[in-house]
Amino acid sequence: EDDKHENKHHDKDDGDKNSDSSGFQHEKLELQKLWHIISSLPIEVGFGLFTVLCAWSLTSLTCFHAMIITISQTTNERVRGVYEYGGLGNPADEGCWRNWKGAMCDDIVESRLPKDFSEVVSLEKSSLVDGSDGTDGERGGVTSPMVEESVWPGWHH
């Protein structure tokens, strides 16, 4: 009786090995079919990959903007870490619900940035190339007055 039980067990192992190899053959056949489809439709596959890339990028951008609306920051404030470092509190943050209500329903506030940046920063035309600032002129020798006042309140170099 032990021999019968052992033989059944042994036969079962052989069956598992055969089913594993047939499963592998089936997967190999499926991969070959997939490769055939991909290689026969390269333009469609390229458009598909481009679409996935665009969808991924737009999804990431949407999530980023949802986050900055939630914490009531501008992209520039978030990238520069204005309220993250230095212990400054964000005066515009009114909580998640009010931030979203403000972003979606309130009137658009006029920007505090200058309308024409040429009024804020000016370069002396003669010092751009001639090296009159003591350089040999290879990098342009730009000299310009430093703008002392930042257009981002609370941000200091």
C-alpha positions in Angstrom: 0.0 0.0 0.0 2.9 2.4 0.8 4.3 1.6 -2.7 1.0 2.6 -4.3 0.8 5.8 -2.3 4.5 6.6 -3.3 3.8 5.9 -7.0 0.8 8.2 -7.0 2.8 10.9 -5.4 5.7 10.3 -7.9 3.2 10.4 -10.8 1.8 13.6 -9.5 5.3 15.2 -9.5 5.8 14.1 -13.1 2.4 15.7 -14.0 3.4 18.9 -12.3 6.7 19.0 -14.2 4.8 18.4 -17.5 2.2 21.1 -16.7 5.0 23.5 -15.7 6.8 23.0 -19.1 3.6 23.3 -21.0 2.8 26.5 -19.1 6.2 27.8 -20.0 5.7 26.8 -23.7 2.3 28.6 -23.6 3.9 31.8 -22.1 6.7 31.6 -24.8 4.0 31.3 -27.5 2.1 34.3 -26.1 5.3 36.4 -26.0 6.0 35.4 -29.6 2.5 36.5 -30.6 3.0 39.8 -28.8 6.3 40.4 -30.4 4.8 39.7 -33.8 2.0 42.2 -33.2 4.4 44.9 -32.0 6.8 44.4 -34.9 4.0 44.5 -37.5 2.5 47.7 -36.1 5.5 50.0 -35.2 3.7 53.3 -35.8 0.7 52.3 -33.7 3.0 51.1 -30.9 4.9 54.4 -31.1 1.7 56.4 -30.9 0.6 54.2 -28.0 3.9 54.8 -26.1 3.7 58.6 -26.8 0.1 58.6 -25.5 1.2 56.8 -22.3 4.1 59.3 -21.8 1.7 62.3 -22.3 -0.9 60.8 -20.0 1.8 60.2 -17.3 3.2 63.7 -17.6 -0.3 65.4 -17.5 -1.3 63.2 -14.5 1.9 64.2 -12.7 1.4 67.9 -13.4 -2.3 67.7 -12.3 -1.3 66.0 -9.0 1.4 68.7 -8.4 -1.1 71.5 -9.0 -3.7 69.8 -6.8 -1.0 69.7 -4.0 0.0 73.4 -4.4 -3.7 74.5 -4.4 -4.2 72.5 -1.3 -1.4 74.2 0.5 -2.0 77.6 -1.2 1.3 78.1 -2.8 2.4 79.2 -6.3 4.7 77.0 -8.4 7.6 79.4 -7.8 7.1 79.4 -4.0 7.0 75.6 -3.9 10.1 75.1 -6.2 12.1 77.7 -4.2 10.9 76.3 -0.9 9.9 79.8 0.4 7.7 78.5 3.2 9.5 75.2 3.7 12.8 76.6 4.9 13.4 79.5 7.3 10.4 79.1 9.4 8.1 81.4 7.5 4.4 80.7 7.7 2.3 80.9 4.5 -0.1 83.8 5.1 -2.3 82.7 2.1 -3.0 79.2 3.5 -6.5 79.1 4.9 -6.9 75.3 5.0 -7.6 72.8 2.3 -11.3 73.5 1.7 -11.0 77.3 1.7 -7.8 77.1 -0.5 -9.8 75.1 -3.1 -12.8 77.3 -2.9 -10.5 80.4 -3.4 -8.8 78.8 -6.4 -12.0 77.7 -8.1 -14.6 80.3 -7.1 -12.9 83.6 -6.1 -12.0 86.4 -8.5 -8.5 86.4 -9.9 -6.2 88.7 -7.9 -4.0 91.1 -9.9 -0.4 89.9 -9.9 2.2 91.7 -7.7 4.9 91.0 -10.3 5.9 93.9 -12.6 4.2 93.9 -15.9 7.4 94.8 -17.7 10.6 93.4 -16.2 12.8 95.7 -18.2 11.8 98.4 -15.7 13.2 96.4 -12.8 16.5 95.1 -14.3 18.7 97.2 -16.6 22.0 96.2 -18.2 24.6 98.7 -19.3 25.0 98.0 -23.0 28.7 98.9 -23.2 29.7 96.4 -20.6 28.1 93.3 -22.2 31.0 92.3 -24.4 34.0 94.6 -24.1 35.3 93.2 -20.8 35.4 96.7 -19.2 34.7 95.1 -15.8 38.1 93.5 -15.6 37.4 90.3 -17.4 38.7 89.4 -20.8 35.2 89.5 -22.3 34.9 85.8 -22.9 31.8 85.4 -20.6 30.4 88.8 -21.6 31.5 90.7 -18.4 27.9 91.6 -17.5 27.6 94.4 -14.9 24.2 95.4 -13.8 22.8 97.0 -10.7 21.5 94.4 -8.3 17.8 94.5 -7.5 17.6 94.9 -3.8 13.9 94.4 -3.5 12.5 90.9 -4.1 9.3 90.4 -6.0 8.5 87.5 -3.6 7.6 88.9 -0.1 9.5 87.0 2.6 12.1 85.5 0.2 15.7 86.5 1.0 18.9 85.3 -0.7 
